Amino acid sequence: MAKSTRRPASRSKPAAAGPVGGKRAATAKSAATKSKPTKSKPWTAAEVHEAFRRFQEANPEPRGELEHLNPFTLLVAVVLSAQATDAGVNKATRELFPVADTPAKMLALGEERLRDAIKTIGLYRTKAKNVIALSEKLMTEFGGAVPRTRAEIESLPGAGRKTANVVLNMAFGQPTLAVDTHVFRVGNRTGLAPGKTPLEVEQNLERVIPPEFMLHAHHWLILHGRYTCLARKPRCEVCLINDLCRWPEKTV
Ligand code: SF4
């Protein structure tokens, strides 16, 4: 399991620099995130760099928490994780993946047994259908391998932009940035990359995050949202970036 970003790191004062966060106020509303829009001064380039320097210092090699054996099982795990927790998905896939770690083996397992294997995960009937359908498509159109382009991944049943971003990043090392509920909340609450939709937050994050941090930015932000900047009760007192955060309701 990847480490959280709980541990405060030493902080150096960021140098002054021009604004990079754009002038838009965050007007994002998300019942799921419980974060209010942050209308604030945009982060400077130096502040953004400093934030990610601290994330990197605290956790140089962040890892995703979805367990998988190869690109195919990662793809399946991400499809199963929609509206479910990583822990819940891992519990089910620990027994599933050793016997179905390729599209061919998944098809051999069949929809009924797959459904049974993942029945503890929400929306399991639809997800089982999608996993079988995407396995078929991988066999017939991609030679049994997970494709490496966004458009191709997004063409698979049950896979959307977030799935493509996670697979491209974790399986193929591309500097993509998937915006889930945690990243959406952190982007808006901190004022780092406000946006009304996940896509807007994604694009704003891509615009402000220095290239050298892009590969791991997704995990740092997810872990920050999952373990520190919690939806209901953010742990501002131990937050690595509490001096940079623009959220008016922060507790430090
Ligand atoms: S200071 Fe609080 S609200 Fe701001 S990023 Fe840190 S935990 Fe979140």
Residues whose N, C-alpha, C, O or C-beta is under 5 A from the ligand:
A	BS01	SF4	T190 T228 C229 P234 R235 C236 C239 I241 N242 C245 W247 K250
